[in-house]
Amino acid sequence: MKICMIGTGYVGLVSGACFAELGNQVICTDINKIKIGNLNDCIIPIYEPGLEELVKRNFKQGRLKFSSDISSSIKYSDVIFICVGTPTNKKTNNANLKYVFNVTNTIKNNLNKYKVIVNKSTVPVTTGDKIEKILNTKKNKNKFDVISNPEFLREGEAIRDFMYPDRVVVGTSAKKPNNIMKNIYLPIIKKKNRYFQTSRRAAELIKYASNAYLATKITFINEIANLCDKSNIDVKDISIGMGLDERIGDRFLRAGPGYGGSCFPKDTRALVTTAKKFHTNLSIVKSVIKSNESRNKILCSRIDKIMSNKIKNKKITFLGVTFKAGTDDMRESPALNIIPSLTRKGAMINYYDPSGAKNNFKSKKVKYCKNIKDACNNTDLLIIHTEWNEFKQLNFKKLFKGKNTKVFDMRNLYSLEKMKKSKINYFGIGRGLI
Ligand code: NAD
């Protein structure tokens, strides 16, 4: 198959490279010419484990190409995947579809033969109908089908998720594009019967409903953690005890900072707004959004408490600043909220992140360090913000060099018992207040 990915971000680049690995001829396109230039020099714009090797191999073998000539790439290809961003429209709280519709207009002008137009971006219900309407000119009659194929990959696990998906959802009621899609996905679905064909609108909603459900699970356990803090119970025991029930399962049941990232916050907001358009009140999702928004405040007051309200001039170290481990994605990371609130109170922040330096903190009080040791030098409080493997076996005594540094582990990576035995001044989430 000749495939064109429009938008070479986390989704477009990973799926494009994976489709190439499966033997297709893939062109990844983007309006960002610098990105495309770099990719042609095999410089990968994002941190994603295994991606560099995958891109280099397929690029060298000629199956994967990068181009900023979007029109020619569309003309050359049989299947066009729309993979552009759909961030929150701050005025409406719905998804901003301007990138999707810009791409649609480019496709409209370049339909030289029949093509399947696949929307992989996360979009509100009925967006596929709108794309179809834009493309449906006299000249384009019978030259396309618009289908929905939402993406479920997780950053940090993206290649594995793509190659071994729990499900591939394809939204179309037409036979021809469904057969083409089945063919493309055949190598990764033949082992398990996980290909689910449904209506286009249902596919669009499956993506939002899934993300809203996962966000609900995280928020639920975070609220239970608040109760555990007050009632002196370890929330980890609650997660295990609940998770052993197969109807519940233990995934996404780990207490921590609120959910962040490029998907859950914007998708929960967009879902509520879309539902409103259909005169439907999604009260659970609304509460989840509200609860998650209050999470940073709760964590900040917890830090105040741990530091006995003496934050001014204190050195605070952050290990990890992205929204989760395994990615360099800073979008809606809780650290973007917590760090500025600490600097406003006069704290000096050192941080280290295994994915590399970030320039998101425009403050002289925030400094990037190139390793854990430098970041922890002479610190008063160490905050473990994300769950990278390299943060799981720290030798606190060696790092703190005799100083009575406190540890606030927002991911509950360490055993309370062991910390007590080693006399580390350790605090977790939902494991009893100080
Ligand atoms: P991204 O911001 O990383 O990448 C989007 C890319 O599209 C950018 O490189 C941008 O330059 C490019 N672009 C914008 N307008 C363009 C145009 N007119 N023509 C060509 N390129 C254009 O976005 P992402 O994280 O890959 O997300 C893409 C979509 O997939 C979103 O709807 C998102 O919700 C969804 N999604 C993301 C993830 C994830 O983990 N990031 C997972 C599943 C689904």
Residues whose N, C-alpha, C, O or C-beta is under 5 A from the ligand:
A	BS01	NAD	I6 G7 T8 G9 Y10 V11 G12 T29 D30 I31 N32 C83 V84 G85 T86 Y99 N102 V103 K120 S121 T122 E151 F152 L153 R154 E155 S262
